[in-house]
Amino acid sequence: MKEFRYASDLGNFEEALKEAFEIKKDRFKYQGLGKNKTLLMIFFNNSLRTRLSTQKAAMNLGMNVIVLDINQGAWKLETERGVVMDGDKSEHLLEAIPVMAQYCDLIGVRTFARFESREADYTEEILTQFIKYSGRPVFSMESATVHPLQAFADLITIEQYRKLKRPKVVMTWAPHPKALPQAVPNSFAQWMLAADVDFVVTHPEGYELDPQFVSGAQVEYDQMKALEGADFVYAKNWSCPGVTRPEDYGKVINKDMNWTVDAKHMAVTNNAFFMHCLPVRRNMIVTDDVIEAPTSLVIPEAANREISATVVLKRMLEDL
């Protein structure tokens, strides 16, 4: 595997899940695979679970790890061509990328949507430059439009806790005070559509996700109707994707607290498990009683981030 961004990059889900549960039983089974190999993790944005879980996964495989926080301790980077660099940015990404590549075997990149241009975000300007110019296998640790390590961990979690062969999985929008990217919902939708589940998306009008990620999904604008009989409820906020109104891209156009997942919402489900990628705004996304209930999977879900990253890194190392 030379790059990891989309569900299709993982290949057969059944084989990947088998590998994931094998690693859950013995996280250090392949610790010799990464001997004398180096992972470079590059962060343009803050991180907790991604940083810790991916570094732990690399250590499981015996790798050396270098962590570079672009915003602390590195030169400010210019990312666009044709710019006269007479401002506060001292180095161009086009030189920085091949230099970084000299010191590692694999590269993980984390960079969020800027919300300055939908086109720039959805063409993944920064991530694609790493893929094009580094000459190294590159994986997304969340980018402007996708978060595949999270989606893979979500898939592992659903497989771990499912009670039915084909459970009903509902992804519901929930309110948030800030504009958040669509990366997590995009990837979750894409991965659930490729999995053996009954998948439903519910959100207010104006929050329609890009068809490249949700094509084929059942979309229900009535949240309570969507949640009826659900086996898993995945709550997540996202800002306006700008699909129907490009001028609203990246904006918060709804803060309706009736969408907050509470006991009333969970009562219409099939005693559903609650999921969220974290960090979560309590009593905006979800109420205290729901996230603290025995059916809340937010901690096991976070734990599976180590497993998803280990599988991905293992496959990349095998293809070096």
C-alpha positions, 0 to 999 in steps of 0.5 A: 500500500503506497497511500492511504486516504480512502476506503478503497485503499484498504482493499477487502474489508473482511481481510482487513478486519481479520488482520485487525483482530489478529493484531488486537490479540497480539499488538507486537506480533510484527514488531520486527517488521519496522526495524531500522525503519522511520515514520515521520508524522507531520502535524499542521494541526492539533492532535491527541488520539491521532498523535498518540495512537499512530506513534504507539502503532509504529512502536508496536511494529518496531519503528523509529518515530519522528514527530514534526509540529509545523506550527511549533519549531519549524519554519513557516511554510508556503504552500502555493506556487507562484507566490512572491515569498516576501512575507513571514513564510521562510520555506516552500513546501516544494523544498520542504517535502523532499527534504523531509523524505530524506529522513524517513521511510513512511510519512503521515500528514495531518492537515485540516480544511482551511475553509478559504476555498472549497476547491482548494480543500476538496482537491487536497492541495497539501496532502497531494503534494506530499504524495507527489513529491516525497517519493515515500508512502503517504497516509492521511492522519486527517486531511481537509476532506477525509480521516481514514484512520478514524473510519477504519477504527470505527469499522473495527468497533462496529464489527467488535460490538455488532449483535446483528449480521447487518446492523442499522448504523445512523450518522447524525449531525449535531450542533457545535459552536465552531465550524468543523471540517467534513473529514470525519463524516465524509470518511465514515459515510464512505466506509459504511457504504462499503461495509455490510451495514444498513447506513442512514445519514440524518442532518438539517437541510443545507448540510448535504455531504459531497456525493463522492462520499455519500452517493448511495446513502439513505438521507433522512432529514427527520432525525427521530425517524432516522434513529428509529431501530438504529443499532449504532448512533454516530454523532458528529458535527460538520460545517456546511459542505457547500454542495447546494449553496457553495457560498455557505461552504465552511459556515455554521448555518444551524445551531438547533439544539434539538439535534443534540443526542439525548435520552429521548433520541436514544429511546427510539433506537434498538438500544443502540451503541453511541459513537463519536470520534472525540473530542466531543462538546458535551451537552451540545453534541451529546448529553452527559447521560448518553456519553456516560451510559454503558452503551457508549463506545467512545473509549473502545473506539478511541482504543481501536485507533491504535489497531487501525494505524497498526494495520495500515503501517504494517501493510505499508512496511510490507510494500516497501 
